[in-house]
């Protein structure tokens, strides 16, 4: 069994998504209806596969952030629900594509779609959901919102390609890795927050503030994910501890351990990550090296730094429930166990 290293257990505050959920609960019910409607297709496999992932217990954090940002910007139209629905479809599409690229077996504690229906079906249904997202956005009729989310879709795809190019490459630098997760993860967080100001025709300063909030929240979210893969609880994570290691993923804890290690340790990382030759006890040894070189601790420090930037980005907005809920999201992401 892999050793579990608790992260900041003694300092963990009672952070949750409940304030955000309470704020947007009625709109989320409307979003759920749209999602059910738009995943319908005469092609039987499409709703079956889409339903498997969409209803598998995700937090739906990105659409909730979009709704909260709209409320923060005093949006008074009806398009915010459809925009948030489109964001959830975009996110779901990226998950389907991610699992194929990463050859993942579990997602949120369930078999991934690729394990049940195969890689081809997963990619194509992901494309269908992405198409549905842009159909919804066209119906909303906001060119600024369409521009933000179409740009995000392109950036996310670039991030996937960047990650593929860096796969199993122990020479990847921290800067290169941050560029990957900025594109692959932070771009949709950033877009989800920014659309609140865009659809509300708010000043550029507010739009940039929400963009910065979302981007830095997304970076913090991914870095915590990186640490949790080597320190979290499998039951909470919905996947096995060490999946990133077994899949040869280059994440910040690996990069830091490789850079800070001696020649023998670097040879270990090359054998396991670059060559994929993993033996019994290697995961435990990897976690031991990460502990020795404070790689998980530093990864969390980086995450907290981005979280602080996200918190400060909201400073231009007046104190109100929406702002408080979005700040609470930062604390939740930094202290979550899944």
C-alpha positions in Angstrom: 0.0 0.0 0.0 1.2 3.5 -0.8 2.1 5.8 2.1 -0.4 8.6 2.5 1.0 12.0 3.4 -1.6 14.4 4.8 -1.4 17.9 3.4 -2.0 20.8 5.8 -4.4 18.7 7.9 -3.9 20.8 11.0 -4.5 24.1 9.2 -7.5 23.0 7.1 -10.4 25.4 7.5 -14.0 24.4 7.1 -14.2 25.4 3.5 -16.9 24.2 1.2 -18.8 24.9 -2.0 -22.1 25.2 -0.1 -22.2 29.1 -0.2 -21.7 28.9 -4.0 -24.2 26.2 -4.4 -26.8 28.0 -2.3 -26.2 31.2 -4.4 -26.9 29.5 -7.7 -29.2 26.5 -6.8 -32.2 27.6 -8.7 -30.2 28.4 -11.9 -28.4 25.0 -11.6 -31.8 23.3 -11.7 -32.4 25.0 -15.0 -29.0 24.1 -16.3 -29.7 20.4 -15.4 -32.8 20.6 -17.6 -30.8 22.0 -20.5 -28.1 19.4 -20.2 -30.7 16.6 -20.2 -32.3 18.2 -23.3 -29.1 18.9 -25.3 -27.6 15.4 -24.8 -30.5 13.8 -26.6 -29.7 12.4 -30.0 -31.2 9.9 -32.4 -27.8 8.1 -32.3 -28.4 5.8 -29.3 -24.8 5.7 -28.2 -24.5 9.5 -27.7 -27.0 10.0 -24.9 -25.9 6.7 -23.3 -22.3 7.7 -23.1 -22.9 11.3 -22.3 -25.3 10.4 -19.5 -22.6 8.1 -18.0 -20.2 11.0 -17.5 -22.5 13.9 -16.9 -24.4 12.1 -14.1 -21.4 10.6 -12.4 -21.2 13.1 -9.6 -19.0 16.0 -10.7 -19.0 19.2 -8.8 -20.1 21.3 -11.8 -17.8 24.0 -10.4 -17.2 25.8 -13.7 -20.8 26.5 -14.5 -21.5 27.5 -10.9 -18.6 30.0 -11.1 -20.0 31.4 -14.3 -23.4 31.9 -12.7 -21.8 33.5 -9.6 -19.8 35.9 -11.8 -22.9 36.9 -13.6 -24.6 37.7 -10.3 -21.5 39.6 -9.1 -21.8 41.7 -12.2 -25.6 42.3 -11.8 -26.5 40.6 -15.0 -30.3 40.8 -15.4 -30.9 38.8 -18.6 -31.7 35.1 -19.3 -28.6 34.0 -21.2 -26.5 33.2 -18.2 -28.1 29.8 -17.7 -27.4 28.7 -21.3 -23.9 30.1 -21.1 -23.2 28.1 -18.0 -24.7 25.0 -19.6 -22.4 25.4 -22.6 -19.4 25.6 -20.2 -20.4 22.3 -18.6 -20.7 20.7 -22.0 -17.2 22.0 -22.9 -15.8 20.6 -19.6 -17.4 17.2 -20.2 -16.0 17.1 -23.7 -12.5 17.7 -22.4 -12.9 15.0 -19.8 -13.8 12.5 -22.5 -10.8 13.5 -24.6 -8.5 13.6 -21.5 -9.3 10.1 -20.5 -8.5 8.8 -24.0 -5.2 10.7 -24.2 -4.2 9.7 -20.6 -5.5 6.1 -21.1 -7.4 6.5 -17.8 -9.4 3.6 -16.3 -11.4 5.5 -13.6 -13.2 8.8 -13.4 -15.0 9.8 -10.2 -14.8 6.3 -9.0 -16.5 4.8 -12.1 -15.0 3.2 -15.2 -14.2 5.8 -17.8 -16.3 6.0 -21.0 -13.3 4.7 -23.0 -13.2 1.6 -20.9 -16.9 0.9 -21.5 -17.4 2.1 -25.1 -13.8 2.5 -26.5 -11.6 5.4 -27.4 -13.3 6.2 -30.7 -16.7 6.6 -29.3 -15.4 8.7 -26.4 -13.6 11.1 -28.7 -16.6 11.4 -31.1 -19.2 12.0 -28.3 -16.8 14.5 -26.8 -16.9 16.3 -30.2 -20.7 16.1 -30.2 -20.9 17.8 -26.8 -18.4 20.5 -27.9 -20.7 21.1 -30.9 -23.7 21.3 -28.6 -21.9 23.9 -26.5 -21.4 26.2 -29.4 -25.0 25.7 -30.6 -26.1 26.9 -27.2 -23.7 29.9 -27.3 -25.0 30.9 -30.8 -28.5 30.9 -29.4 -27.4 33.2 -26.6 -26.3 35.7 -29.2 -23.4 37.4 -27.2 -20.4 37.8 -29.5 -18.1 38.7 -26.6 -19.1 35.5 -24.7 -18.7 33.4 -27.9 -15.3 34.9 -28.5 -14.1 34.1 -24.9 -15.3 30.5 -25.0 -14.2 29.7 -28.5 -10.7 31.0 -27.6 -10.8 28.9 -24.5 -11.7 25.8 -26.6 -8.7 26.4 -28.8 -6.3 27.0 -25.9 -7.5 23.8 -24.1 -6.8 21.8 -27.3 -3.3 23.4 -27.5 -2.8 22.4 -23.8 -3.7 18.8 -24.6 -1.1 18.7 -27.4 1.5 20.3 -25.2 0.9 17.7 -22.5 1.1 14.9 -25.1 4.5 16.3 -26.3 5.7 16.5 -22.7 4.5 13.0 -21.8 7.1 10.9 -20.0 9.7 13.6 -20.5 11.6 14.1 -17.3 13.4 17.1 -18.8 10.2 19.1 -18.7 10.7 22.3 -16.7 8.4 23.9 -14.2 7.7 26.8 -16.6 6.8 24.4 -19.3 4.5 22.5 -17.0 2.8 25.7 -15.9 2.2 26.6 -19.5 0.5 23.2 -20.0 -1.9 23.5 -17.1 -2.5 27.2 -17.8 -3.9 26.0 -21.1 -5.3 22.6 -20.2 -7.0 23.5 -16.9 -6.9 27.2 -16.1 -8.3 28.4 -19.5 -11.8 27.1 -18.8 -11.8 28.4 -15.2 -10.7 31.8 -16.5 -13.3 31.8 -19.3 -16.1 30.7 -16.9 -15.4 33.7 -14.6 -14.8 36.2 -17.4 -18.1 35.6 -19.2 -19.9 37.0 -16.2 -18.5 40.5 -16.9 -18.7 40.1 -20.7 -22.4 39.1 -20.9 -23.1 42.0 -18.4 -21.2 44.6 -20.5 -19.2 45.5 -17.5 -16.0 47.6 -17.7 -12.8 46.1 -19.0 -11.2 46.3 -15.5 -13.9 44.0 -14.1 -13.6 41.6 -17.0 -9.8 41.4 -16.6 -10.2 40.9 -12.8 -12.6 38.0 -13.3 -10.3 36.5 -15.9 -7.3 36.7 -13.5 -9.5 35.2 -10.7 -10.5 32.2 -12.8 -7.0 31.6 -14.3 -5.2 31.6 -10.9 -8.0 29.5 -9.3 -7.6 27.0 -12.1 -3.8 26.8 -11.6 -4.3 26.3 -7.9 -6.9 23.7 -8.5 -4.6 21.7 -10.8 -1.6 21.9 -8.5 -3.7 20.6 -5.6 -4.7 17.7 -8.0 -1.1 17.0 -8.6 -0.3 16.8 -4.9 -3.4 14.7 -4.1 -2.5 12.0 -6.6 0.4 11.2 -4.3 -1.2 12.0 -1.0 -4.9 11.7 -1.2 -7.4 9.0 -0.3 -8.5 6.8 -3.2 -12.1 6.7 -2.0 -12.3 10.5 -2.0 -10.4 10.9 -5.2 -12.5 8.6 -7.3 -9.3 7.1 -8.7 -6.3 5.1 -7.3 -3.6 7.0 -5.5 -0.6 7.1 -7.8 -2.5 7.0 -11.1 -0.4 9.8 -12.4 2.8 7.9 -11.5 1.6 4.7 -13.2 0.5 6.6 -16.3 3.9 8.3 -16.5 2.5 11.8 -16.1 4.8 14.7 -15.7 3.4 16.8 -12.9 5.0 19.4 -10.6 5.9 16.9 -7.7 7.8 14.8 -10.3 9.5 17.8 -11.8 10.6 19.1 -8.4 11.8 15.7 -7.2 13.7 15.1 -10.4 15.4 18.5 -10.3 16.3 18.2 -6.7 17.4 14.6 -6.7 20.9 13.1 -7.2 22.0 11.0 -10.2 20.7 7.8 -8.7 17.3 9.3 -8.0 17.0 10.8 -11.5 17.7 7.4 -12.9 14.8 6.1 -10.9 12.5 8.7 -12.4 13.8 8.0 -15.9 13.1 4.3 -15.5 9.6 4.7 -14.0 8.3 7.9 -15.7 10.2 8.0 -19.0 10.5 4.3 -19.7 7.4 3.1 -17.9 9.2 0.3 -16.1 7.4 0.2 -12.8 8.2 -2.4 -10.2 6.7 -3.4 -6.9 7.5 -0.7 -4.3 8.2 2.0 -6.8 5.2 4.2 -5.9 6.2 4.1 -2.2 9.8 5.0 -3.2 8.5 7.8 -5.4 6.4 9.2 -2.5 9.4 8.9 -0.2 11.6 11.0 -2.6 8.8 13.6 -2.9 8.7 13.8 0.9 12.5 14.0 1.2 12.7 16.9 -1.3 9.5 18.6 0.0 8.0 18.3 -3.5 4.4 17.9 -2.3 4.9 20.7 0.2 6.3 23.1 -2.4 3.5 22.1 -4.8 1.0 23.1 -2.2 2.9 26.4 -1.6 2.7 27.2 -5.3 -1.1 26.4 -5.2 -1.6 28.7 -2.2 0.3 31.5 -4.0 -2.0 31.3 -7.0 -5.0 31.1 -4.7 -3.9 34.4 -3.1 -3.6 36.0 -6.5 -7.2 34.8 -7.3 -8.4 36.2 -4.0 -6.8 39.6 -4.6 -8.2 39.8 -8.1 -11.7 40.1 -6.6 -10.6 43.1 -4.6 -12.1 45.6 -7.0 -15.6 44.3 -6.4 -17.7 45.5 -3.4 -18.3 43.1 -0.5 -21.4 41.0 -1.2 -22.5 37.4 -1.0 -21.4 36.6 -4.5 -17.8 37.8 -3.8 -17.7 35.9 -0.5 -18.9 32.7 -2.2 -16.3 33.0 -4.9 -13.6 33.6 -2.3 -14.8 30.5 -0.4 -14.3 28.5 -3.6 -10.6 29.3 -3.4 -10.3 28.0 0.1 -12.2 24.9 -0.9 -9.9 24.2 -3.8 -6.8 24.6 -1.6 -8.0 22.3 1.1 -10.1 19.7 -0.7 -9.5 16.0 -0.5 -11.0 15.1 -3.9 
